[in-house]
Amino acid sequence: MSTNHGEPYKVYLSEAEIPQQFYNVRADMATDHAPILHPGTLQPVTLADLEPIFCAELARQELNDRDRLIDIPEQVLDFYRMYRPSPLIRAYYLEKALDTPAKIFYKYEGGNTSGSHKLNSAIAQAFYAKDQGLTGLTTETGAGQWGTAMSMACVYFGLKLDVFMVKVSYEQKPYRKIIMHTYGADIYASPSNTTEVGRKMLADDPASLGSLGTAISEAVERAVTSEGRRYVLGSVLNQVLMHQSIIGLEAKAALEKLGEYPDILIGCAGGGSNLGGLMAPFMQDRLAGQRAPHFIAVEPASCPSMTRGRFAYDFCDLGQVTPLAKMYTLGHAFMPSANHAGGLRYHGMSPILSQLYHDGYLDEARAVEQTSVFEAAVTFARAEGTLPAPESAHAVRVAIDEALRCKQSGEAKTILFGLTGNGTLDLAAYSSYLDGTMSDYIPTDADLARSFQSIPRLPGIQEGFADESQG
Ligand SMILES: *Cc1c(COP(=O)(O)O)cnc(C)c1O
């Protein structure tokens, strides 16, 4: 194939053009999301509730619905200069392979060692901890992307980090563990015998392979029982979406240089942070009543929180130690099927994205099956060179579908999607796709009705959800 198109393949902003402020979309939302509730009192959480768990500045950011722009600290900008601005890439080769009149752009966040966009928030969170005089942080990680990003961020600021890694991943996914060790983190297979909750879980079930819920409970306990430590989380939270706005701000600035504005904006959605970040400045246009793209959130058909979940208050974790958030949820007891290899397995969704979706500002959610996701990933890898992370490949699937639709209609739409990470450490999933052992699983209505039963009944706030119609 020839690159003889006369236009740039990649657009890099200059270092001086890295955004200097995060954008807080909550300041512009017509309806703010419902308040986060304290799990004990069922009252809206206050700063005083959050500060024993989170860094003080991050607790403030979590509750901040007023300030549109928050200055990015100079020390965070210094770190961003090591791997940002990230490139905005025109997928010419994919366009050719699909023979589509659509213009496809993607913002690639997989070029740093952690391999994903998660580093954008990790470094901000570590900075605020350091600035507060804390000595260390605790967190949980499933497959390991967030733990890796946090390890890089903590070593940069000289903070200790305890990572509670879901035991099944700890045993089956050694490579991210090795990266975390390289960056100096202490890793515990969860459930561990180093916390009260962990010991209790092991006493109940010595063979337990753990879950994110277990790991969150352990990480929170370690934070609140240690001097100078706090707990950090890599998605779902308002603060995380705000840090990730750097993705959208850069993408918008780069597109402006080309005189382009997207007609369609696509992102994969696990807890909602990359999509929330990519779409933030375009959502600002929508909320101001100006031109805006058609926004599409893509989720796995095996974990369909937006397309089939309930908009309800639910716990953010299985262990019910976290506050209640009003969000699209499958019920905190939901477990994706064991054959699900593609990430994005969280039962809920960011309260910000949930509210925007509920109010019709986020236009559409689409669920896709994993074999079609990996088919798109392979098409993309062969055309564009980069091997997508399985999570990112959900967005690739829908970008390809939209481009093929343009081919049929002859419309030359401009498509922007987020390529959140690279798949180099996800080769086991690629292998099962390539050898034909990967299968699809879509939960039945009966499966979901069962998991909806874990959405709590909250007297005076909400009744049960097991057998209501969707909504
Ligand atoms: C964690 C992760 C996601 C999903 O998280 P969001 O908070 O929904 O963005 C997507 N892509 C990659 C590569 C990830 O590591």
PDBQT file of the ligand as one rigid body, heavy atoms in Angstrom, charges set to zero:
ROOT
HETATM    1  C1  LIG A 501      -8.874  -0.265  31.889  1.00  0.00    +0.000 C 
HETATM    2  C2  LIG A 501      -8.914  -0.181  30.420  1.00  0.00    +0.000 A 
HETATM    3  C3  LIG A 501     -10.093   0.171  29.729  1.00  0.00    +0.000 A 
HETATM    4  C4  LIG A 501     -11.416   0.384  30.388  1.00  0.00    +0.000 C 
HETATM    5  O1  LIG A 501     -11.508   1.340  31.377  1.00  0.00    +0.000 OA
HETATM    6  P1  LIG A 501     -12.332   2.697  31.216  1.00  0.00    +0.000 P 
HETATM    7  O2  LIG A 501     -12.286   3.288  32.573  1.00  0.00    +0.000 OA
HETATM    8  O3  LIG A 501     -13.714   2.356  30.766  1.00  0.00    +0.000 OA
HETATM    9  O4  LIG A 501     -11.613   3.516  30.219  1.00  0.00    +0.000 OA
HETATM   10  C5  LIG A 501     -10.041   0.299  28.352  1.00  0.00    +0.000 A 
HETATM   11  N1  LIG A 501      -8.911   0.060  27.675  1.00  0.00    +0.000 NA
HETATM   12  C6  LIG A 501      -7.767  -0.311  28.296  1.00  0.00    +0.000 A 
HETATM   13  C7  LIG A 501      -6.556  -0.564  27.475  1.00  0.00    +0.000 C 
HETATM   14  C8  LIG A 501      -7.725  -0.432  29.683  1.00  0.00    +0.000 A 
HETATM   15  O5  LIG A 501      -6.586  -0.792  30.297  1.00  0.00    +0.000 OA
ENDROOT
TORSDOF 0
